[in-house]
Amino acid sequence: MQRETKFPSMRKGVRVKILIADDHAVVRRGYTSLLSTIFAPCEVADAGTAEEAIKINRRQCPDIIILDMNIHGVNGVDIAREMLQDQPDAKILMFSMHDELPILEASLAVGVKGYITKRSPPEVLIEAVKKITAGEPYIEDELMERLAGSISEQAQSRIDSMTTREYAIFAALVKGDSSHEIARNLNISTKTVSNYTAILKNKLNIGSTAEFVHYAIQAGVLKFGCNKAVPETLQH
């Protein structure tokens, strides 16, 4: 039986903060109403410009940011990059008219936690918000299936060459665990986690922690969407 993802606002005493950043007022109003109803009690802020969205992120540190790919000509990837520089733990769901793989991959590379298209039904948005707020990545199924066709054999080979310890830390980083969480779960020091993270970045030729999810997709070891997040393939 599939385990239901529990949204944090359903937990006693927790009021989740959501930011919707889109340059269409009707979209902001519609999804503010939807999310406020589904996830009550919660706080939903909205922004119609990139500058406003970045300021709200800095000031309020929302639990999840639903970000349009293009806000008055400003690229959503650039907005996400700045948000993550301000708040490295920000959980961003890209919400876009575009379904081209290069745009999706560019979004994942900067560190967004999920990607859905605006043609998706409301149920997909709701599930994405639940998953991402709970710390799990999310890409709608149709896009994930297309990504599966671009799996890199080189990426697979590099992951196959990992030691058991390297793979355990890689899997934890892909799931979004912090260094402290990894250290506690694996019963090692945070310094050891940092050392292994540096080794993995060098081995996989990536520059930031955010790129681990993108790499896992390239290697075909991470599949997520409406039905699953991090699967058995990341349990090595």
C-alpha positions as CSV (number, residue, x, y, z in Angstrom):
1,M,0.0,0.0,0.0
2,Q,1.3,3.5,-0.9
3,R,2.2,5.6,2.1
4,E,0.4,9.0,2.1
5,T,2.7,11.9,2.2
6,K,1.7,14.0,5.3
7,F,1.8,17.7,4.7
8,P,3.4,19.6,7.6
9,S,0.4,21.8,8.2
10,M,-1.5,18.7,9.1
11,R,0.8,18.3,12.1
12,K,-0.3,19.9,15.3
13,G,0.9,23.4,15.9
14,V,2.6,23.9,12.5
15,R,1.6,26.6,10.1
16,V,3.3,26.2,6.7
17,K,4.3,29.3,4.7
18,I,3.8,29.2,0.9
19,L,5.0,31.7,-1.7
20,I,3.4,31.8,-5.2
21,A,5.4,33.9,-7.7
22,D,3.7,34.5,-11.0
23,D,3.1,37.5,-13.1
24,H,-0.6,36.7,-13.8
25,A,-2.9,38.0,-11.0
26,V,-5.6,35.5,-11.8
27,V,-3.2,32.6,-11.4
28,R,-2.0,33.9,-8.1
29,R,-5.5,34.4,-6.8
30,G,-6.7,31.0,-8.0
31,Y,-3.9,29.0,-6.5
32,T,-3.8,31.0,-3.3
33,S,-7.5,30.1,-2.8
34,L,-6.9,26.4,-3.7
35,L,-3.8,26.0,-1.4
36,S,-5.3,28.0,1.4
37,T,-8.3,25.6,1.4
38,I,-6.4,22.4,0.9
39,F,-3.6,23.0,3.4
40,A,-5.3,25.1,6.1
41,P,-4.0,26.4,8.3
42,C,-1.2,27.9,6.2
43,E,0.1,31.3,5.2
44,V,0.1,32.0,1.5
45,A,2.0,35.0,0.1
46,D,2.1,36.0,-3.5
47,A,4.4,38.0,-5.7
48,G,3.9,39.4,-9.2
49,T,7.5,40.4,-10.0
50,A,10.9,38.8,-9.6
51,E,12.1,41.5,-7.2
52,E,9.1,41.1,-5.0
53,A,9.5,37.3,-4.9
54,I,13.1,37.6,-3.9
55,K,12.3,40.1,-1.2
56,I,9.6,37.9,0.3
57,N,11.9,34.9,0.2
58,R,14.5,36.8,2.1
59,R,12.1,38.3,4.6
60,Q,9.7,35.3,5.3
61,C,11.8,32.2,4.4
62,P,8.7,30.3,3.0
63,D,8.6,26.5,3.4
64,I,7.9,26.2,-0.3
65,I,8.1,28.6,-3.3
66,I,5.9,27.9,-6.4
67,L,7.8,29.8,-9.1
68,D,6.8,30.7,-12.6
69,M,9.5,30.0,-15.2
70,N,9.2,33.5,-16.6
71,I,8.1,36.6,-14.6
72,H,7.9,39.7,-16.8
73,G,10.8,38.6,-18.9
74,V,13.0,37.5,-16.0
75,N,14.1,33.8,-16.3
76,G,12.8,31.7,-13.5
77,V,16.1,29.8,-13.3
78,D,17.9,33.0,-12.5
79,I,15.3,33.9,-9.9
80,A,15.7,30.4,-8.3
81,R,19.5,30.7,-8.3
82,E,19.3,34.0,-6.4
83,M,16.7,32.7,-4.0
84,L,18.9,29.7,-3.2
85,Q,21.9,32.0,-2.7
86,D,19.9,33.8,-0.1
87,Q,18.3,30.7,1.4
88,P,20.2,27.6,0.5
89,D,17.5,25.3,2.0
90,A,14.7,26.9,0.0
91,K,12.3,24.4,-1.6
92,I,11.3,25.6,-5.0
93,L,8.7,24.1,-7.3
94,M,9.0,25.4,-10.8
95,F,5.6,26.0,-12.4
96,S,6.0,26.5,-16.1
97,M,4.4,26.7,-19.6
98,H,7.4,24.9,-20.9
99,D,8.0,21.2,-21.1
100,E,11.4,21.1,-22.9
101,L,14.0,18.9,-21.3
102,P,16.8,21.5,-21.4
103,I,14.7,23.9,-19.4
104,L,13.8,21.2,-16.9
105,E,17.5,20.1,-16.6
106,A,18.6,23.7,-16.2
107,S,16.1,24.1,-13.3
108,L,17.3,21.0,-11.6
109,A,20.9,21.9,-12.0
110,V,20.5,25.1,-9.9
111,G,18.7,23.2,-7.2
112,V,14.9,23.4,-7.6
113,K,13.1,20.5,-5.9
114,G,10.4,20.0,-8.5
115,Y,9.0,20.9,-11.8
116,I,5.4,20.7,-13.2
117,T,3.7,22.3,-16.2
118,K,0.8,24.7,-16.0
119,R,-1.3,22.3,-18.0
120,S,-1.2,19.9,-15.1
121,P,-4.5,19.4,-13.1
122,P,-4.7,20.9,-9.6
123,E,-4.2,17.5,-8.1
124,V,-0.6,17.4,-9.5
125,L,0.2,20.8,-7.9
126,I,-1.3,19.6,-4.6
127,E,0.8,16.4,-4.6
128,A,3.9,18.3,-5.6
129,V,3.5,20.7,-2.7
130,K,3.0,17.8,-0.3
131,K,6.1,16.0,-1.5
132,I,8.4,18.9,-1.7
133,T,7.4,20.4,1.6
134,A,8.0,16.9,3.1
135,G,11.6,17.0,1.7
136,E,11.0,14.8,-1.4
137,P,11.7,15.8,-5.0
138,Y,8.9,15.9,-7.5
139,I,8.6,15.9,-11.3
140,E,5.3,15.2,-13.0
141,D,5.2,11.7,-14.5
142,E,5.1,12.7,-18.2
143,L,8.3,14.7,-17.9
144,M,10.0,12.0,-15.8
145,E,9.3,9.4,-18.5
146,R,11.0,11.7,-21.1
147,L,14.0,12.2,-18.9
148,A,14.4,8.5,-18.6
149,G,15.2,8.4,-22.3
150,S,18.2,10.6,-21.8
151,I,20.0,8.5,-19.3
152,S,23.8,8.8,-19.4
153,E,25.9,5.6,-19.5
154,Q,28.9,7.6,-18.2
155,A,26.9,8.8,-15.2
156,Q,25.7,5.3,-14.5
157,S,29.3,4.0,-14.7
158,R,30.6,6.6,-12.2
159,I,27.8,5.8,-9.7
160,D,28.6,2.0,-10.1
161,S,32.2,2.8,-9.1
162,M,31.2,4.3,-5.8
163,T,32.1,2.6,-2.5
164,T,29.2,1.6,-0.2
165,R,29.9,4.7,2.0
166,E,30.1,7.1,-0.9
167,Y,26.8,5.8,-2.3
168,A,25.1,6.1,1.1
169,I,26.1,9.7,1.3
170,F,25.2,10.3,-2.3
171,A,21.8,8.9,-1.8
172,A,21.2,11.0,1.3
173,L,22.3,14.2,-0.5
174,V,19.9,13.4,-3.4
175,K,17.1,13.0,-0.9
176,G,17.9,16.5,0.4
177,D,19.3,15.4,3.8
178,S,21.5,18.0,5.6
179,S,25.1,17.2,6.6
180,H,23.9,16.9,10.2
181,E,21.1,14.5,9.3
182,I,23.5,12.4,7.3
183,A,26.1,12.3,10.1
184,R,23.4,11.3,12.6
185,N,21.9,8.6,10.4
186,L,25.2,7.1,9.4
187,N,26.8,7.5,12.8
188,I,29.7,9.6,11.4
189,S,31.0,13.1,12.0
190,T,29.9,16.1,10.0
191,K,33.5,16.6,8.9
192,T,33.5,13.1,7.4
193,V,30.3,13.9,5.6
194,S,31.9,17.1,4.2
195,N,35.0,15.2,3.1
196,Y,32.9,12.6,1.3
197,T,30.8,15.3,-0.3
198,A,33.9,16.9,-1.7
199,I,35.1,13.5,-3.0
200,L,31.8,12.9,-4.7
201,K,31.8,16.4,-6.3
202,N,35.2,15.7,-7.7
203,K,34.3,12.1,-8.8
204,L,31.1,13.2,-10.5
205,N,32.5,16.5,-11.8
206,I,29.8,18.7,-10.3
207,G,30.2,22.0,-8.6
208,S,27.3,22.2,-6.1
209,T,25.3,20.0,-3.8
210,A,22.2,21.0,-5.7
211,E,23.5,19.2,-8.8
212,F,23.4,15.7,-7.1
213,V,19.6,15.4,-7.9
214,H,20.3,16.3,-11.6
215,Y,23.1,13.8,-11.7
216,A,21.0,11.0,-10.2
217,I,18.4,11.6,-12.9
218,Q,21.0,11.5,-15.6
219,A,22.3,8.2,-14.3
220,G,18.8,6.7,-14.2
221,V,18.8,5.9,-10.4
222,L,16.3,8.5,-9.4
223,K,12.7,8.3,-10.6
224,F,9.9,10.4,-9.0
225,G,6.5,11.7,-9.9
226,C,3.0,11.1,-8.8
227,N,3.6,7.6,-7.5
228,K,7.1,7.5,-6.0
229,A,10.0,9.7,-4.9
230,V,13.4,8.2,-4.0
231,P,13.0,4.5,-4.9
232,E,14.8,1.3,-4.0
233,T,17.5,2.1,-6.6
234,L,18.9,4.6,-4.2
235,Q,19.2,2.1,-1.5
236,H,22.3,0.4,-3.1
